[in-house]
């Protein structure tokens, strides 16, 4: 405690003094005991309310640093939530696209003209090469689920309608007893290794 | 004297006040920037998802229109389609940008009616993006037609075709994030 404020009252006057207490570390205790030790001491009153806080000058460096760290962590938390939201939105869109692809092949496998059956080879080919042809048993087709807008790494502005290919998928047909089992698999891109593989399947009756 | 003393201790200096105002402005500015960025990102995601959902509905509409049609025809353009009569289509083409599907129905022992569902791709001019227009006509009842437009369509060739004997439609859309492909295959129930 560096200083205190003392109020001294008498019948005719009242005064307030600021006392520098730094040279007298035990002076406050003596002043508190003054009313009991000295007859006039009862007129001496320590005005604690007026005692200025030594901490009132602002925040310490530690407090400022801690608050900066806390605010930084909060900002990082908010931006990580954005990324999580983006990833979940992408996962939902990929799931819908996978469902659409399976629906397309459901129609082809069930209702494509007979003469188209077996035209696709059993080797793995890109989806666009065999577009519109039903799958042959054991055949695997590949394609891409996601076509993000192309970003020129040099910063140049290319065509605005240029897209990349990302998130490959595989489509296979397996005859499982009396049903055709079509399986579509792809991996979610944002998951840490090992990446989560999404598998969607539909079972179709054999063609009559 | 006490009051004047209290006022002096309770108040803030001009420098403190200015520092507080600047600090608050900085914090509010940072928070506003963060919120604006979040809203902009959310809008990009939302617009992409909404456009893809709309076109998924359109793909379903095309699938159902072909699947349940009593007759359908592909034309080069709406001009070719308009020359068809109500009783039968004029000769179409193997692939084109106009698809018309007709559904006949009977009800209450009356003469029956006709519903025509048409889909037309209108190429864009500047940005290379076209529009797919769905129109539902009610020629037998004279009811007002229903028209919906679906934008941001990328088409490498004719949208509708009869390749390999299967009625099909292929198009892509350019969203704010990516390209989404749509492929519709539908064998009409009447053709099985």
Interface residues (C-beta under 8 A of the other chain):
Chain A: X16 X50 X52 X75 X78 X82 X85 X86 X89 X92 X93 X96 X97 X100 X104 X107 X108 X111 X112 X113 X115 X116 X131 X132 X133 X146 X147 X148 X149 X160 X161 X163
Chain B: X1 X2 X5 X6 X9 X34 X38 X41 X42 X45 X48 X49 X52 X56 X59 X63 X127 X128 X129 X154 X163 X164 X165 X166 X168 X170 X174 X177 X178 X179 X180 X181 X182 X183 X184 X185 X186 X187 X192
